[in-house]
Amino acid sequence: MAESNQKQYQIKIKEETEQGVYANAVSVHINNNECVLDMAYLIPNPSPDATPTLKLVSRINMNHKTAESFLKALSNAILDWKNKNQDQQQ
């Protein structure tokens, strides 16, 4: 079995951040220096003709290397989740 060279980290979370925020929309902006993720909440509109409104709930700025690591971590987490749910449905 191969040994993992990954470091272990302890994450400290402020109490007001601990619950997180809900986002159901994301916008990605990339330039030469950074990647910016704007996480937003699409506010339900009772009127079908009304312009959809997004409320920005969080902005995440990261360099390209961190963005690539984030993409890999998110892809692996989703793949693990899909595999786990596929096993439960069989």
Rosetta constraint file for C-alpha pairs under 8 A:
AtomPair CA 13 CA 17 HARMONIC 6.41 0.50
AtomPair CA 13 CA 18 HARMONIC 5.92 0.50
AtomPair CA 14 CA 18 HARMONIC 6.12 0.50
AtomPair CA 15 CA 19 HARMONIC 7.84 0.50
AtomPair CA 21 CA 57 HARMONIC 6.94 0.50
AtomPair CA 22 CA 41 HARMONIC 6.85 0.50
AtomPair CA 22 CA 57 HARMONIC 7.77 0.50
AtomPair CA 23 CA 39 HARMONIC 5.81 0.50
AtomPair CA 23 CA 40 HARMONIC 5.04 0.50
AtomPair CA 23 CA 41 HARMONIC 4.69 0.50
AtomPair CA 23 CA 42 HARMONIC 7.77 0.50
AtomPair CA 23 CA 57 HARMONIC 7.02 0.50
AtomPair CA 24 CA 39 HARMONIC 7.66 0.50
AtomPair CA 24 CA 40 HARMONIC 6.35 0.50
AtomPair CA 24 CA 41 HARMONIC 5.30 0.50
AtomPair CA 24 CA 42 HARMONIC 6.43 0.50
AtomPair CA 25 CA 39 HARMONIC 6.04 0.50
AtomPair CA 25 CA 40 HARMONIC 5.10 0.50
AtomPair CA 25 CA 41 HARMONIC 5.97 0.50
AtomPair CA 25 CA 42 HARMONIC 6.62 0.50
AtomPair CA 26 CA 37 HARMONIC 6.65 0.50
AtomPair CA 26 CA 38 HARMONIC 5.56 0.50
AtomPair CA 26 CA 39 HARMONIC 4.65 0.50
AtomPair CA 26 CA 40 HARMONIC 5.94 0.50
AtomPair CA 27 CA 37 HARMONIC 5.81 0.50
AtomPair CA 27 CA 38 HARMONIC 5.12 0.50
AtomPair CA 27 CA 39 HARMONIC 6.72 0.50
AtomPair CA 28 CA 35 HARMONIC 7.15 0.50
AtomPair CA 28 CA 36 HARMONIC 5.79 0.50
AtomPair CA 28 CA 37 HARMONIC 4.78 0.50
AtomPair CA 28 CA 38 HARMONIC 6.46 0.50
AtomPair CA 29 CA 35 HARMONIC 5.81 0.50
AtomPair CA 29 CA 36 HARMONIC 5.06 0.50
AtomPair CA 29 CA 37 HARMONIC 6.53 0.50
AtomPair CA 30 CA 34 HARMONIC 6.00 0.50
AtomPair CA 30 CA 35 HARMONIC 4.47 0.50
AtomPair CA 30 CA 36 HARMONIC 6.28 0.50
AtomPair CA 31 CA 35 HARMONIC 6.57 0.50
AtomPair CA 33 CA 63 HARMONIC 6.52 0.50
AtomPair CA 33 CA 64 HARMONIC 7.38 0.50
AtomPair CA 34 CA 61 HARMONIC 6.77 0.50
AtomPair CA 34 CA 62 HARMONIC 5.60 0.50
AtomPair CA 34 CA 63 HARMONIC 4.48 0.50
AtomPair CA 34 CA 64 HARMONIC 5.82 0.50
AtomPair CA 35 CA 61 HARMONIC 5.89 0.50
AtomPair CA 35 CA 62 HARMONIC 5.34 0.50
AtomPair CA 35 CA 63 HARMONIC 5.95 0.50
AtomPair CA 35 CA 64 HARMONIC 6.28 0.50
AtomPair CA 35 CA 67 HARMONIC 6.73 0.50
AtomPair CA 36 CA 59 HARMONIC 6.91 0.50
AtomPair CA 36 CA 60 HARMONIC 5.60 0.50
AtomPair CA 36 CA 61 HARMONIC 4.56 0.50
AtomPair CA 36 CA 62 HARMONIC 6.44 0.50
AtomPair CA 37 CA 59 HARMONIC 5.68 0.50
AtomPair CA 37 CA 60 HARMONIC 5.03 0.50
AtomPair CA 37 CA 61 HARMONIC 6.54 0.50
AtomPair CA 38 CA 56 HARMONIC 6.76 0.50
AtomPair CA 38 CA 57 HARMONIC 7.81 0.50
AtomPair CA 38 CA 58 HARMONIC 6.05 0.50
AtomPair CA 38 CA 59 HARMONIC 4.57 0.50
AtomPair CA 38 CA 60 HARMONIC 6.48 0.50
AtomPair CA 39 CA 56 HARMONIC 5.98 0.50
AtomPair CA 39 CA 57 HARMONIC 5.79 0.50
AtomPair CA 39 CA 58 HARMONIC 5.10 0.50
AtomPair CA 39 CA 59 HARMONIC 6.10 0.50
AtomPair CA 39 CA 60 HARMONIC 7.93 0.50
AtomPair CA 40 CA 54 HARMONIC 5.92 0.50
AtomPair CA 40 CA 55 HARMONIC 5.29 0.50
AtomPair CA 40 CA 56 HARMONIC 4.24 0.50
AtomPair CA 40 CA 57 HARMONIC 5.15 0.50
AtomPair CA 40 CA 58 HARMONIC 6.87 0.50
AtomPair CA 41 CA 54 HARMONIC 5.48 0.50
AtomPair CA 41 CA 55 HARMONIC 5.16 0.50
AtomPair CA 41 CA 56 HARMONIC 6.47 0.50
AtomPair CA 41 CA 57 HARMONIC 6.77 0.50
AtomPair CA 42 CA 52 HARMONIC 7.23 0.50
AtomPair CA 42 CA 53 HARMONIC 5.98 0.50
AtomPair CA 42 CA 54 HARMONIC 4.55 0.50
AtomPair CA 42 CA 55 HARMONIC 6.50 0.50
AtomPair CA 43 CA 52 HARMONIC 7.23 0.50
AtomPair CA 43 CA 53 HARMONIC 5.63 0.50
AtomPair CA 43 CA 54 HARMONIC 5.94 0.50
AtomPair CA 43 CA 55 HARMONIC 6.98 0.50
AtomPair CA 44 CA 52 HARMONIC 7.84 0.50
AtomPair CA 44 CA 53 HARMONIC 7.97 0.50
AtomPair CA 45 CA 50 HARMONIC 6.85 0.50
AtomPair CA 45 CA 52 HARMONIC 6.89 0.50
AtomPair CA 45 CA 53 HARMONIC 7.99 0.50
AtomPair CA 62 CA 66 HARMONIC 6.00 0.50
AtomPair CA 62 CA 67 HARMONIC 6.13 0.50
AtomPair CA 63 CA 67 HARMONIC 6.19 0.50
AtomPair CA 64 CA 68 HARMONIC 6.18 0.50
AtomPair CA 65 CA 69 HARMONIC 6.35 0.50
AtomPair CA 66 CA 70 HARMONIC 6.05 0.50
AtomPair CA 67 CA 71 HARMONIC 6.12 0.50
AtomPair CA 68 CA 72 HARMONIC 6.27 0.50
AtomPair CA 69 CA 73 HARMONIC 6.11 0.50
AtomPair CA 70 CA 74 HARMONIC 5.97 0.50
AtomPair CA 71 CA 75 HARMONIC 6.01 0.50
AtomPair CA 72 CA 76 HARMONIC 6.13 0.50
AtomPair CA 73 CA 77 HARMONIC 6.12 0.50
AtomPair CA 74 CA 78 HARMONIC 6.16 0.50
AtomPair CA 75 CA 79 HARMONIC 6.12 0.50
AtomPair CA 76 CA 80 HARMONIC 6.08 0.50
AtomPair CA 77 CA 81 HARMONIC 6.14 0.50
AtomPair CA 78 CA 82 HARMONIC 6.09 0.50
AtomPair CA 79 CA 83 HARMONIC 6.13 0.50
AtomPair CA 80 CA 84 HARMONIC 6.10 0.50
AtomPair CA 81 CA 85 HARMONIC 6.15 0.50
AtomPair CA 82 CA 86 HARMONIC 5.94 0.50
AtomPair CA 83 CA 87 HARMONIC 6.24 0.50
AtomPair CA 84 CA 88 HARMONIC 6.45 0.50
AtomPair CA 85 CA 89 HARMONIC 6.27 0.50
AtomPair CA 86 CA 90 HARMONIC 6.60 0.50
